[in-house]
């Protein structure tokens, strides 16, 4: 059984992810692209939780937890690299 | 009744997520883009998870399957992880962008730069 309202909500959030993707491709500087990637990660987590509710699979929500923590570590590493740390 | 609560939460979530991704195109520099995108997407994701939790509690009452209790608790854990990590990541990006030389556009006062130079802000 599929819950249609969560599925269409996930589709709308995917539309927002595509709008964010345009900024990642256009972005004039490196921090602009990093901001775009951070926004995209949050949107992917929200869409994954909604898809897990739509298809009745709890495992999608577990993957969303792991994706949130790993994307946070990725953002921190890129920020540390940008400010000239990592010696 | 419960359906309408879920619809309202989903509508708030989709509105704020779309506003967050549009704000990436409407603001002039990195810091204002970060402000708009991070706040709006965090708020929108909170309401998406609230919709899922309301749906799961309703399914527990209707069907009585313990799988839905697991769904509610795991989405709560995902929400807590996101709320702890998202502002920290935004702070790290803003500090890294300032330290690597990107100045705020049209800003009159830059308090962080004064603090870096040792003056009183």
N, CA and C atoms of all chains as a GROMACS GRO file, in nm:
protein
  624
    1UNK      N    1   0.084  -0.120   0.000
    1UNK     CA    2   0.000   0.000   0.000
    1UNK      C    3   0.088   0.124   0.000
    2UNK      N    4   0.056   0.216  -0.091
    2UNK     CA    5   0.136   0.338  -0.100
    2UNK      C    6   0.050   0.456  -0.053
    3UNK      N    7   0.112   0.542   0.030
    3UNK     CA    8   0.041   0.659   0.081
    3UNK      C    9   0.072   0.776  -0.011
    4UNK      N   10  -0.027   0.820  -0.089
    4UNK     CA   11  -0.002   0.910  -0.201
    4UNK      C   12   0.043   1.047  -0.155
    5UNK      N   13  -0.006   1.095  -0.038
    5UNK     CA   14   0.028   1.232   0.001
    5UNK      C   15   0.178   1.244   0.032
    6UNK      N   16   0.236   1.141   0.095
    6UNK     CA   17   0.379   1.147   0.124
    6UNK      C   18   0.460   1.136  -0.004
    7UNK      N   19   0.409   1.057  -0.101
    7UNK     CA   20   0.482   1.044  -0.227
    7UNK      C   21   0.486   1.176  -0.303
    8UNK      N   22   0.372   1.246  -0.310
    8UNK     CA   23   0.373   1.374  -0.382
    8UNK      C   24   0.452   1.480  -0.305
    9UNK      N   25   0.453   1.471  -0.171
    9UNK     CA   26   0.539   1.561  -0.094
    9UNK      C   27   0.685   1.540  -0.126
   10UNK      N   28   0.725   1.413  -0.137
   10UNK     CA   29   0.864   1.383  -0.173
   10UNK      C   30   0.896   1.433  -0.313
   11UNK      N   31   0.798   1.426  -0.405
   11UNK     CA   32   0.822   1.476  -0.541
   11UNK      C   33   0.842   1.628  -0.540
   12UNK      N   34   0.764   1.699  -0.457
   12UNK     CA   35   0.779   1.845  -0.449
   12UNK      C   36   0.915   1.882  -0.392
   13UNK      N   37   0.961   1.804  -0.292
   13UNK     CA   38   1.092   1.832  -0.235
   13UNK      C   39   1.202   1.801  -0.337
   14UNK      N   40   1.179   1.700  -0.422
   14UNK     CA   41   1.276   1.672  -0.530
   14UNK      C   42   1.282   1.787  -0.629
   15UNK      N   43   1.169   1.855  -0.652
   15UNK     CA   44   1.170   1.975  -0.738
   15UNK      C   45   1.259   2.083  -0.676
   16UNK      N   46   1.248   2.102  -0.544
   16UNK     CA   47   1.336   2.197  -0.476
   16UNK      C   48   1.481   2.157  -0.487
   17UNK      N   49   1.509   2.026  -0.483
   17UNK     CA   50   1.647   1.979  -0.499
   17UNK      C   51   1.701   2.012  -0.637
   18UNK      N   52   1.615   2.005  -0.740
   18UNK     CA   53   1.662   2.042  -0.874
   18UNK      C   54   1.693   2.191  -0.883
   19UNK      N   55   1.609   2.274  -0.816
   19UNK     CA   56   1.637   2.419  -0.815
   19UNK      C   57   1.771   2.446  -0.746
   20UNK      N   58   1.798   2.371  -0.639
   20UNK     CA   59   1.927   2.386  -0.571
   20UNK      C   60   2.042   2.344  -0.660
   21UNK      N   61   2.018   2.240  -0.740
   21UNK     CA   62   2.122   2.188  -0.829
   21UNK      C   63   2.165   2.293  -0.931
   22UNK      N   64   2.071   2.379  -0.975
   22UNK     CA   65   2.105   2.486  -1.068
   22UNK      C   66   2.206   2.580  -1.003
   23UNK      N   67   2.184   2.612  -0.873
   23UNK     CA   68   2.279   2.701  -0.804
   23UNK      C   69   2.415   2.634  -0.790
   24UNK      N   70   2.418   2.502  -0.768
   24UNK     CA   71   2.548   2.435  -0.756
   24UNK      C   72   2.623   2.443  -0.889
   25UNK      N   73   2.551   2.432  -1.002
   25UNK     CA   74   2.619   2.438  -1.131
   25UNK      C   75   2.661   2.580  -1.164
   26UNK      N   76   2.574   2.682  -1.131
   26UNK     CA   77   2.606   2.820  -1.169
   26UNK      C   78   2.709   2.884  -1.079
   27UNK      N   79   2.702   2.848  -0.945
   27UNK     CA   80   2.764   2.923  -0.838
   27UNK      C   81   2.896   2.989  -0.868
   28UNK      N   82   2.909   3.120  -0.855
   28UNK     CA   83   3.032   3.185  -0.901
   28UNK      C   84   3.154   3.153  -0.816
   29UNK      N   85   3.136   3.123  -0.686
   29UNK     CA   86   3.253   3.096  -0.604
   29UNK      C   87   3.238   2.959  -0.538
   30UNK      N   88   3.347   2.914  -0.475
   30UNK     CA   89   3.344   2.782  -0.410
   30UNK      C   90   3.248   2.778  -0.290
   31UNK      N   91   3.246   2.878  -0.199
   31UNK     CA   92   3.150   2.870  -0.088
   31UNK      C   93   3.004   2.868  -0.132
   32UNK      N   94   2.972   2.931  -0.246
   32UNK     CA   95   2.836   2.921  -0.298
   32UNK      C   96   2.799   2.776  -0.326
   33UNK      N   97   2.891   2.704  -0.389
   33UNK     CA   98   2.863   2.562  -0.419
   33UNK      C   99   2.853   2.480  -0.292
   34UNK      N  100   2.935   2.514  -0.191
   34UNK     CA  101   2.927   2.438  -0.066
   34UNK      C  102   2.792   2.460   0.003
   35UNK      N  103   2.744   2.586   0.000
   35UNK     CA  104   2.612   2.616   0.056
   35UNK      C  105   2.504   2.538  -0.019
   36UNK      N  106   2.516   2.531  -0.152
   36UNK     CA  107   2.420   2.454  -0.230
   36UNK      C  108   2.422   2.306  -0.194
   37UNK      N  109   2.541   2.251  -0.174
   37UNK     CA  110   2.550   2.108  -0.140
   37UNK      C  111   2.491   2.081  -0.003
   38UNK      N  112   2.512   2.175   0.092
   38UNK     CA  113   2.456   2.159   0.226
   38UNK      C  114   2.303   2.160   0.222
   39UNK      N  115   2.247   2.254   0.145
   39UNK     CA  116   2.101   2.259   0.129
   39UNK      C  117   2.049   2.132   0.063
   40UNK      N  118   2.122   2.084  -0.038
   40UNK     CA  119   2.080   1.962  -0.109
   40UNK      C  120   2.078   1.842  -0.015
   41UNK      N  121   2.177   1.836   0.078
   41UNK     CA  122   2.180   1.723   0.172
   41UNK      C  123   2.057   1.724   0.263
   42UNK      N  124   2.021   1.844   0.313
   42UNK     CA  125   1.902   1.851   0.399
   42UNK      C  126   1.776   1.810   0.322
   43UNK      N  127   1.767   1.856   0.195
   43UNK     CA  128   1.648   1.822   0.116
   43UNK      C  129   1.642   1.673   0.088
   44UNK      N  130   1.758   1.610   0.066
   44UNK     CA  131   1.759   1.466   0.039
   44UNK      C  132   1.716   1.389   0.163
   45UNK      N  133   1.757   1.436   0.283
   45UNK     CA  134   1.715   1.368   0.406
   45UNK      C  135   1.563   1.378   0.422
   46UNK      N  136   1.507   1.499   0.398
   46UNK     CA  137   1.362   1.516   0.411
   46UNK      C  138   1.287   1.428   0.311
   47UNK      N  139   1.335   1.424   0.186
   47UNK     CA  140   1.269   1.341   0.086
   47UNK      C  141   1.278   1.194   0.117
   48UNK      N  142   1.391   1.152   0.175
   48UNK     CA  143   1.407   1.009   0.207
   48UNK      C  144   1.312   0.968   0.319
   49UNK      N  145   1.294   1.057   0.419
   49UNK     CA  146   1.200   1.026   0.528
   49UNK      C  147   1.058   1.016   0.473
   50UNK      N  148   1.022   1.110   0.382
   50UNK     CA  149   0.887   1.106   0.325
   50UNK      C  150   0.866   0.982   0.239
   51UNK      N  151   0.971   0.940   0.165
   51UNK     CA  152   0.957   0.818   0.083
   51UNK      C  153   0.946   0.694   0.171
   52UNK      N  154   1.018   0.695   0.286
   52UNK     CA  155   1.006   0.583   0.378
   52UNK      C  156   0.865   0.571   0.434
   53UNK      N  157   0.800   0.687   0.459
   53UNK     CA  158   0.661   0.681   0.504
   53UNK      C  159   0.569   0.641   0.390
   54UNK      N  160   0.601   0.682   0.266
   54UNK     CA  161   0.512   0.652   0.155
   54UNK      C  162   0.513   0.505   0.120
   55UNK      N  163   0.632   0.442   0.122
   55UNK     CA  164   0.640   0.301   0.084
   55UNK      C  165   0.635   0.206   0.203
   56UNK      N  166   0.614   0.259   0.328
   56UNK     CA  167   0.605   0.174   0.446
   56UNK      C  168   0.733   0.098   0.476
   57UNK      N  169   0.849   0.157   0.446
   57UNK     CA  170   0.976   0.090   0.474
   57UNK      C  171   1.051   0.172   0.576
   58UNK      N  172   1.081   0.112   0.692
   58UNK     CA  173   1.152   0.185   0.798
   58UNK      C  174   1.300   0.197   0.762
   59UNK      N  175   1.350   0.107   0.678
   59UNK     CA  176   1.494   0.105   0.646
   59UNK      C  177   1.535   0.233   0.573
   60UNK      N  178   1.442   0.296   0.497
   60UNK     CA  179   1.475   0.421   0.429
   60UNK      C  180   1.507   0.530   0.531
   61UNK      N  181   1.433   0.528   0.644
   61UNK     CA  182   1.455   0.631   0.746
   61UNK      C  183   1.589   0.609   0.816
   62UNK      N  184   1.628   0.482   0.836
   62UNK     CA  185   1.760   0.454   0.893
   62UNK      C  186   1.870   0.507   0.800
   63UNK      N  187   1.851   0.486   0.668
   63UNK     CA  188   1.950   0.537   0.572
   63UNK      C  189   1.955   0.689   0.578
   64UNK      N  190   1.840   0.753   0.604
   64UNK     CA  191   1.839   0.899   0.615
   64UNK      C  192   1.920   0.946   0.735
   65UNK      N  193   1.913   0.873   0.848
   65UNK     CA  194   1.994   0.909   0.965
   65UNK      C  195   2.142   0.904   0.931
   66UNK      N  196   2.186   0.793   0.869
   66UNK     CA  197   2.328   0.777   0.836
   66UNK      C  198   2.371   0.883   0.735
   67UNK      N  199   2.283   0.915   0.639
   67UNK     CA  200   2.317   1.016   0.538
   67UNK      C  201   2.333   1.153   0.602
   68UNK      N  202   2.247   1.185   0.701
   68UNK     CA  203   2.258   1.316   0.768
   68UNK      C  204   2.391   1.328   0.840
   69UNK      N  205   2.430   1.223   0.914
   69UNK     CA  206   2.555   1.232   0.989
   69UNK      C  207   2.676   1.237   0.895
   70UNK      N  208   2.674   1.156   0.788
   70UNK     CA  209   2.790   1.155   0.696
   70UNK      C  210   2.800   1.286   0.619
   71UNK      N  211   2.687   1.346   0.580
   71UNK     CA  212   2.694   1.472   0.506
   71UNK      C  213   2.744   1.584   0.596
   72UNK      N  214   2.713   1.574   0.726
   72UNK     CA  215   2.766   1.673   0.821
   72UNK      C  216   2.918   1.665   0.828
   73UNK      N  217   2.970   1.541   0.833
   73UNK     CA  218   3.116   1.526   0.837
   73UNK      C  219   3.179   1.579   0.709
   74UNK      N  220   3.114   1.555   0.594
   74UNK     CA  221   3.165   1.606   0.467
   74UNK      C  222   3.169   1.757   0.463
   75UNK      N  223   3.062   1.821   0.514
   75UNK     CA  224   3.059   1.967   0.518
   75UNK      C  225   3.170   2.022   0.607
   76UNK      N  226   3.190   1.958   0.722
   76UNK     CA  227   3.296   2.006   0.812
   76UNK      C  228   3.433   1.993   0.749
   77UNK      N  229   3.457   1.883   0.676
   77UNK     CA  230   3.588   1.864   0.614
   77UNK      C  231   3.612   1.967   0.505
   78UNK      N  232   3.508   1.996   0.423
   78UNK     CA  233   3.524   2.096   0.317
   78UNK      C  234   3.548   2.234   0.377
   79UNK      N  235   3.477   2.266   0.489
   79UNK     CA  236   3.496   2.397   0.552
   79UNK      C  237   3.637   2.409   0.609
   80UNK      N  238   3.686   2.302   0.670
   80UNK     CA  239   3.821   2.304   0.726
   80UNK      C  240   3.925   2.322   0.616
   81UNK      N  241   3.898   2.259   0.500
   81UNK     CA  242   3.991   2.272   0.387
   81UNK      C  243   3.989   2.414   0.330
   82UNK      N  244   3.869   2.476   0.325
   82UNK     CA  245   3.856   2.610   0.268
   82UNK      C  246   3.930   2.714   0.352
   83UNK      N  247   3.922   2.700   0.487
   83UNK     CA  248   3.982   2.805   0.568
   83UNK      C  249   4.131   2.785   0.585
   84UNK      N  250   4.189   2.685   0.519
   84UNK     CA  251   4.333   2.670   0.518
   84UNK      C  252   4.389   2.599   0.638
   85UNK      N  253   4.312   2.506   0.694
   85UNK     CA  254   4.364   2.424   0.802
   85UNK      C  255   4.440   2.306   0.744
   86UNK      N  256   4.415   2.187   0.798
   86UNK     CA  257   4.466   2.062   0.742
   86UNK      C  258   4.616   2.061   0.719
   87UNK      N  259   4.693   2.111   0.815
   87UNK     CA  260   4.838   2.099   0.795
   87UNK      C  261   4.888   1.967   0.851
   88UNK      N  262  -0.993   1.421   1.001
   88UNK     CA  263  -0.934   1.507   1.104
   88UNK      C  264  -0.781   1.493   1.107
   89UNK      N  265  -0.736   1.366   1.126
   89UNK     CA  266  -0.591   1.342   1.130
   89UNK      C  267  -0.530   1.363   0.993
   90UNK      N  268  -0.607   1.327   0.888
   90UNK     CA  269  -0.561   1.350   0.751
   90UNK      C  270  -0.535   1.499   0.728
   91UNK      N  271  -0.624   1.584   0.780
   91UNK     CA  272  -0.607   1.727   0.754
   91UNK      C  273  -0.485   1.781   0.830
   92UNK      N  274  -0.456   1.726   0.950
   92UNK     CA  275  -0.333   1.767   1.021
   92UNK      C  276  -0.211   1.730   0.938
   93UNK      N  277  -0.213   1.608   0.881
   93UNK     CA  278  -0.099   1.565   0.798
   93UNK      C  279  -0.085   1.655   0.676
   94UNK      N  280  -0.199   1.692   0.614
   94UNK     CA  281  -0.192   1.778   0.496
   94UNK      C  282  -0.135   1.914   0.530
   95UNK      N  283  -0.177   1.971   0.647
   95UNK     CA  284  -0.126   2.103   0.685
   95UNK      C  285   0.024   2.097   0.710
   96UNK      N  286   0.072   1.992   0.780
   96UNK     CA  287   0.215   1.980   0.807
   96UNK      C  288   0.294   1.964   0.678
   97UNK      N  289   0.240   1.882   0.585
   97UNK     CA  290   0.311   1.862   0.458
   97UNK      C  291   0.314   1.991   0.376
   98UNK      N  292   0.205   2.069   0.382
   98UNK     CA  293   0.202   2.195   0.306
   98UNK      C  294   0.305   2.293   0.362
   99UNK      N  295   0.314   2.303   0.496
   99UNK     CA  296   0.415   2.392   0.556
   99UNK      C  297   0.555   2.346   0.516
  100UNK      N  298   0.578   2.214   0.521
  100UNK     CA  299   0.710   2.159   0.489
  100UNK      C  300   0.750   2.189   0.346
  101UNK      N  301   0.658   2.165   0.251
  101UNK     CA  302   0.692   2.186   0.110
  101UNK      C  303   0.712   2.335   0.082
  102UNK      N  304   0.628   2.420   0.143
  102UNK     CA  305   0.642   2.565   0.121
  102UNK      C  306   0.779   2.613   0.168
  103UNK      N  307   0.819   2.572   0.290
  103UNK     CA  308   0.945   2.624   0.340
  103UNK      C  309   1.064   2.564   0.268
  104UNK      N  310   1.055   2.436   0.226
  104UNK     CA  311   1.168   2.379   0.152
  104UNK      C  312   1.185   2.448   0.017
  105UNK      N  313   1.072   2.476  -0.051
  105UNK     CA  314   1.083   2.544  -0.180
  105UNK      C  315   1.133   2.686  -0.162
  106UNK      N  316   1.089   2.754  -0.053
  106UNK     CA  317   1.140   2.890  -0.027
  106UNK      C  318   1.290   2.887  -0.002
  107UNK      N  319   1.336   2.783   0.070
  107UNK     CA  320   1.479   2.771   0.096
  107UNK      C  321   1.558   2.754  -0.031
  108UNK      N  322   1.506   2.673  -0.126
  108UNK     CA  323   1.584   2.656  -0.249
  108UNK      C  324   1.571   2.776  -0.341
  109UNK      N  325   1.459   2.851  -0.333
  109UNK     CA  326   1.451   2.973  -0.414
  109UNK      C  327   1.541   3.082  -0.357
  110UNK      N  328   1.560   3.081  -0.223
  110UNK     CA  329   1.642   3.187  -0.163
  110UNK      C  330   1.787   3.177  -0.206
  111UNK      N  331   1.830   3.060  -0.255
  111UNK     CA  332   1.966   3.050  -0.310
  111UNK      C  333   1.982   3.136  -0.434
  112UNK      N  334   1.871   3.164  -0.505
  112UNK     CA  335   1.882   3.241  -0.630
  112UNK      C  336   1.849   3.388  -0.610
  113UNK      N  337   1.790   3.425  -0.496
  113UNK     CA  338   1.742   3.561  -0.481
  113UNK      C  339   1.835   3.649  -0.398
  114UNK      N  340   1.935   3.589  -0.330
  114UNK     CA  341   2.019   3.668  -0.240
  114UNK      C  342   2.154   3.696  -0.306
  115UNK      N  343   2.221   3.806  -0.268
  115UNK     CA  344   2.340   3.848  -0.343
  115UNK      C  345   2.470   3.775  -0.311
  116UNK      N  346   2.494   3.737  -0.185
  116UNK     CA  347   2.626   3.679  -0.156
  116UNK      C  348   2.613   3.554  -0.070
  117UNK      N  349   2.728   3.499  -0.029
  117UNK     CA  350   2.730   3.367   0.035
  117UNK      C  351   2.656   3.367   0.167
  118UNK      N  352   2.676   3.472   0.247
  118UNK     CA  353   2.624   3.470   0.384
  118UNK      C  354   2.473   3.479   0.387
  119UNK      N  355   2.414   3.567   0.304
  119UNK     CA  356   2.268   3.577   0.301
  119UNK      C  357   2.206   3.451   0.241
  120UNK      N  358   2.274   3.391   0.143
  120UNK     CA  359   2.224   3.265   0.087
  120UNK      C  360   2.224   3.155   0.193
  121UNK      N  361   2.332   3.152   0.272
  121UNK     CA  362   2.342   3.052   0.378
  121UNK      C  363   2.231   3.070   0.481
  122UNK      N  364   2.206   3.197   0.516
  122UNK     CA  365   2.100   3.231   0.610
  122UNK      C  366   1.965   3.179   0.562
  123UNK      N  367   1.928   3.215   0.439
  123UNK     CA  368   1.798   3.175   0.388
  123UNK      C  369   1.785   3.025   0.374
  124UNK      N  370   1.885   2.963   0.310
  124UNK     CA  371   1.873   2.820   0.279
  124UNK      C  372   1.872   2.736   0.405
  125UNK      N  373   1.964   2.763   0.500
  125UNK     CA  374   1.973   2.676   0.616
  125UNK      C  375   1.850   2.687   0.705
  126UNK      N  376   1.804   2.810   0.732
  126UNK     CA  377   1.688   2.824   0.819
  126UNK      C  378   1.565   2.762   0.758
  127UNK      N  379   1.539   2.793   0.630
  127UNK     CA  380   1.415   2.745   0.570
  127UNK      C  381   1.414   2.594   0.558
  128UNK      N  382   1.525   2.532   0.517
  128UNK     CA  383   1.520   2.387   0.499
  128UNK      C  384   1.515   2.314   0.633
  129UNK      N  385   1.578   2.369   0.738
  129UNK     CA  386   1.567   2.303   0.868
  129UNK      C  387   1.424   2.307   0.920
  130UNK      N  388   1.359   2.424   0.908
  130UNK     CA  389   1.220   2.437   0.952
  130UNK      C  390   1.128   2.345   0.871
  131UNK      N  391   1.148   2.339   0.740
  131UNK     CA  392   1.065   2.254   0.656
  131UNK      C  393   1.083   2.108   0.689
  132UNK      N  394   1.207   2.065   0.718
  132UNK     CA  395   1.229   1.924   0.748
  132UNK      C  396   1.169   1.886   0.882
  133UNK      N  397   1.169   1.980   0.980
  133UNK     CA  398   1.102   1.955   1.108
  133UNK      C  399   0.955   1.922   1.084
  134UNK      N  400   0.889   1.998   0.995
  134UNK     CA  401   0.746   1.972   0.974
  134UNK      C  402   0.722   1.846   0.893
  135UNK      N  403   0.814   1.810   0.800
  135UNK     CA  404   0.799   1.683   0.729
  135UNK      C  405   0.805   1.566   0.826
  136UNK      N  406   0.901   1.572   0.921
  136UNK     CA  407   0.914   1.463   1.018
  136UNK      C  408   0.792   1.460   1.111
  137UNK      N  409   0.738   1.579   1.146
  137UNK     CA  410   0.617   1.581   1.230
  137UNK      C  411   0.500   1.516   1.158
  138UNK      N  412   0.488   1.538   1.026
  138UNK     CA  413   0.381   1.473   0.950
  138UNK      C  414   0.398   1.323   0.953
  139UNK      N  415   0.521   1.274   0.937
  139UNK     CA  416   0.544   1.129   0.939
  139UNK      C  417   0.512   1.071   1.077
  140UNK      N  418   0.546   1.145   1.185
  140UNK     CA  419   0.520   1.094   1.320
  140UNK      C  420   0.370   1.087   1.347
  141UNK      N  421   0.296   1.191   1.304
  141UNK     CA  422   0.149   1.189   1.322
  141UNK      C  423   0.087   1.074   1.245
  142UNK      N  424   0.137   1.052   1.122
  142UNK     CA  425   0.088   0.940   1.041
  142UNK      C  426   0.117   0.806   1.108
  143UNK      N  427   0.238   0.792   1.167
  143UNK     CA  428   0.275   0.664   1.229
  143UNK      C  429   0.191   0.638   1.354
  144UNK      N  430   0.166   0.742   1.434
  144UNK     CA  431   0.084   0.723   1.555
  144UNK      C  432  -0.060   0.688   1.518
  145UNK      N  433  -0.108   0.750   1.410
  145UNK     CA  434  -0.242   0.716   1.362
  145UNK      C  435  -0.249   0.572   1.315
  146UNK      N  436  -0.145   0.525   1.246
  146UNK     CA  437  -0.145   0.386   1.200
  146UNK      C  438  -0.137   0.289   1.318
  147UNK      N  439  -0.066   0.328   1.426
  147UNK     CA  440  -0.063   0.243   1.546
  147UNK      C  441  -0.204   0.227   1.602
  148UNK      N  442  -0.279   0.339   1.607
  148UNK     CA  443  -0.414   0.330   1.660
  148UNK      C  444  -0.506   0.250   1.568
  149UNK      N  445  -0.486   0.262   1.435
  149UNK     CA  446  -0.576   0.195   1.341
  149UNK      C  447  -0.542   0.047   1.328
  150UNK      N  448  -0.414   0.016   1.303
  150UNK     CA  449  -0.375  -0.121   1.269
  150UNK      C  450  -0.315  -0.194   1.389
  151UNK      N  451  -0.232  -0.122   1.468
  151UNK     CA  452  -0.169  -0.186   1.581
  151UNK      C  453  -0.043  -0.262   1.548
  152UNK      N  454   0.023  -0.227   1.437
  152UNK     CA  455   0.146  -0.293   1.396
  152UNK      C  456   0.264  -0.224   1.467
  153UNK      N  457   0.351  -0.296   1.539
  153UNK     CA  458   0.462  -0.230   1.609
  153UNK      C  459   0.567  -0.173   1.515
  154UNK      N  460   0.558  -0.204   1.384
  154UNK     CA  461   0.650  -0.145   1.287
  154UNK      C  462   0.637   0.008   1.285
  155UNK      N  463   0.515   0.058   1.310
  155UNK     CA  464   0.493   0.202   1.301
  155UNK      C  465   0.551   0.275   1.421
  156UNK      N  466   0.559   0.207   1.536
  156UNK     CA  467   0.629   0.267   1.651
  156UNK      C  468   0.776   0.287   1.617
  157UNK      N  469   0.834   0.184   1.549
  157UNK     CA  470   0.973   0.195   1.505
  157UNK      C  471   0.990   0.310   1.406
  158UNK      N  472   0.892   0.327   1.316
  158UNK     CA  473   0.901   0.436   1.217
  158UNK      C  474   0.899   0.572   1.287
  159UNK      N  475   0.812   0.589   1.388
  159UNK     CA  476   0.804   0.718   1.458
  159UNK      C  477   0.933   0.746   1.534
  160UNK      N  478   0.986   0.645   1.604
  160UNK     CA  479   1.107   0.668   1.684
  160UNK      C  480   1.227   0.696   1.595
  161UNK      N  481   1.239   0.625   1.483
  161UNK     CA  482   1.356   0.646   1.397
  161UNK      C  483   1.350   0.781   1.327
  162UNK      N  484   1.230   0.825   1.288
  162UNK     CA  485   1.226   0.959   1.228
  162UNK      C  486   1.254   1.066   1.331
  163UNK      N  487   1.218   1.041   1.460
  163UNK     CA  488   1.255   1.136   1.566
  163UNK      C  489   1.407   1.143   1.582
  164UNK      N  490   1.474   1.026   1.573
  164UNK     CA  491   1.621   1.026   1.584
  164UNK      C  492   1.683   1.102   1.467
  165UNK      N  493   1.627   1.084   1.346
  165UNK     CA  494   1.678   1.156   1.229
  165UNK      C  495   1.660   1.306   1.247
  166UNK      N  496   1.546   1.347   1.305
  166UNK     CA  497   1.520   1.489   1.328
  166UNK      C  498   1.620   1.548   1.427
  167UNK      N  499   1.648   1.472   1.535
  167UNK     CA  500   1.742   1.523   1.636
  167UNK      C  501   1.882   1.535   1.576
  168UNK      N  502   1.924   1.436   1.496
  168UNK     CA  503   2.055   1.442   1.432
  168UNK      C  504   2.064   1.563   1.339
  169UNK      N  505   1.957   1.587   1.263
  169UNK     CA  506   1.958   1.699   1.168
  169UNK      C  507   1.961   1.833   1.242
  170UNK      N  508   1.884   1.843   1.352
  170UNK     CA  509   1.880   1.971   1.425
  170UNK      C  510   2.010   1.998   1.498
  171UNK      N  511   2.084   1.893   1.536
  171UNK     CA  512   2.214   1.918   1.599
  171UNK      C  513   2.321   1.953   1.498
  172UNK      N  514   2.319   1.888   1.379
  172UNK     CA  515   2.431   1.902   1.287
  172UNK      C  516   2.414   2.017   1.189
  173UNK      N  517   2.289   2.059   1.158
  173UNK     CA  518   2.270   2.156   1.051
  173UNK      C  519   2.321   2.296   1.087
  174UNK      N  520   2.290   2.353   1.206
  174UNK     CA  521   2.346   2.486   1.238
  174UNK      C  522   2.497   2.484   1.255
  175UNK      N  523   2.552   2.370   1.304
  175UNK     CA  524   2.697   2.361   1.319
  175UNK      C  525   2.767   2.365   1.184
  176UNK      N  526   2.711   2.294   1.086
  176UNK     CA  527   2.769   2.296   0.953
  176UNK      C  528   2.761   2.434   0.889
  177UNK      N  529   2.648   2.503   0.912
  177UNK     CA  530   2.632   2.638   0.855
  177UNK      C  531   2.732   2.734   0.916
  178UNK      N  532   2.754   2.722   1.047
  178UNK     CA  533   2.854   2.807   1.114
  178UNK      C  534   2.993   2.781   1.057
  179UNK      N  535   3.026   2.652   1.035
  179UNK     CA  536   3.159   2.618   0.982
  179UNK      C  537   3.177   2.674   0.842
  180UNK      N  538   3.072   2.667   0.758
  180UNK     CA  539   3.083   2.719   0.621
  180UNK      C  540   3.102   2.870   0.623
  181UNK      N  541   3.025   2.940   0.710
  181UNK     CA  542   3.036   3.086   0.713
  181UNK      C  543   3.174   3.130   0.759
  182UNK      N  544   3.226   3.062   0.862
  182UNK     CA  545   3.359   3.099   0.913
  182UNK      C  546   3.466   3.070   0.808
  183UNK      N  547   3.454   2.956   0.739
  183UNK     CA  548   3.552   2.921   0.637
  183UNK      C  549   3.546   3.018   0.520
  184UNK      N  550   3.425   3.062   0.481
  184UNK     CA  551   3.413   3.156   0.370
  184UNK      C  552   3.474   3.291   0.407
  185UNK      N  553   3.454   3.334   0.531
  185UNK     CA  554   3.511   3.463   0.573
  185UNK      C  555   3.662   3.454   0.581
  186UNK      N  556   3.714   3.342   0.636
  186UNK     CA  557   3.859   3.330   0.651
  186UNK      C  558   3.928   3.311   0.517
  187UNK      N  559   3.857   3.256   0.416
  187UNK     CA  560   3.924   3.237   0.287
  187UNK      C  561   3.905   3.358   0.197
  188UNK      N  562   3.849   3.470   0.248
  188UNK     CA  563   3.859   3.595   0.175
  188UNK      C  564   3.735   3.642   0.104
  189UNK      N  565   3.618   3.578   0.124
  189UNK     CA  566   3.497   3.626   0.057
  189UNK      C  567   3.428   3.726   0.149
  190UNK      N  568   3.423   3.854   0.107
  190UNK     CA  569   3.363   3.957   0.190
  190UNK      C  570   3.213   3.963   0.166
  191UNK      N  571   3.135   4.006   0.269
  191UNK     CA  572   2.992   4.026   0.248
  191UNK      C  573   2.966   4.141   0.152
  192UNK      N  574   2.872   4.125   0.057
  192UNK     CA  575   2.841   4.230  -0.039
  192UNK      C  576   2.757   4.337   0.027
  193UNK      N  577   2.789   4.462   0.002
  193UNK     CA  578   2.711   4.577   0.046
  193UNK      C  579   2.704   4.588   0.198
  194UNK      N  580   2.799   4.529   0.272
  194UNK     CA  581   2.792   4.536   0.418
  194UNK      C  582   2.862   4.662   0.467
  195UNK      N  583   2.802   4.727   0.568
  195UNK     CA  584   2.861   4.849   0.623
  195UNK      C  585   2.954   4.815   0.738
  196UNK      N  586   2.909   4.725   0.827
  196UNK     CA  587   2.987   4.688   0.944
  196UNK      C  588   3.022   4.540   0.934
  197UNK      N  589   3.150   4.505   0.949
  197UNK     CA  590   3.193   4.366   0.950
  197UNK      C  591   3.259   4.340   1.085
  198UNK      N  592   3.180   4.296   1.182
  198UNK     CA  593   3.228   4.286   1.320
  198UNK      C  594   3.333   4.176   1.335
  199UNK      N  595   3.319   4.068   1.255
  199UNK     CA  596   3.413   3.957   1.270
  199UNK      C  597   3.552   3.996   1.223
  200UNK      N  598   3.558   4.079   1.116
  200UNK     CA  599   3.688   4.124   1.068
  200UNK      C  600   3.756   4.215   1.168
  201UNK      N  601   3.678   4.304   1.233
  201UNK     CA  602   3.734   4.390   1.337
  201UNK      C  603   3.789   4.306   1.452
  202UNK      N  604   3.717   4.200   1.486
  202UNK     CA  605   3.763   4.115   1.595
  202UNK      C  606   3.892   4.043   1.556
  203UNK      N  607   3.901   4.005   1.427
  203UNK     CA  608   4.024   3.938   1.381
  203UNK      C  609   4.143   4.033   1.386
  204UNK      N  610   4.119   4.163   1.359
  204UNK     CA  611   4.229   4.259   1.360
  204UNK      C  612   4.262   4.308   1.500
  205UNK      N  613   4.184   4.263   1.601
  205UNK     CA  614   4.218   4.297   1.738
  205UNK      C  615   4.151   4.421   1.789
  206UNK      N  616   4.063   4.484   1.711
  206UNK     CA  617   3.993   4.602   1.760
  206UNK      C  618   3.869   4.557   1.838
  207UNK      N  619   3.808   4.653   1.906
  207UNK     CA  620   3.682   4.621   1.972
  207UNK      C  621   3.569   4.627   1.870
  208UNK      N  622   3.481   4.529   1.872
  208UNK     CA  623   3.374   4.525   1.772
  208UNK      C  624   3.267   4.629   1.803
   0.00000   0.00000   0.00000
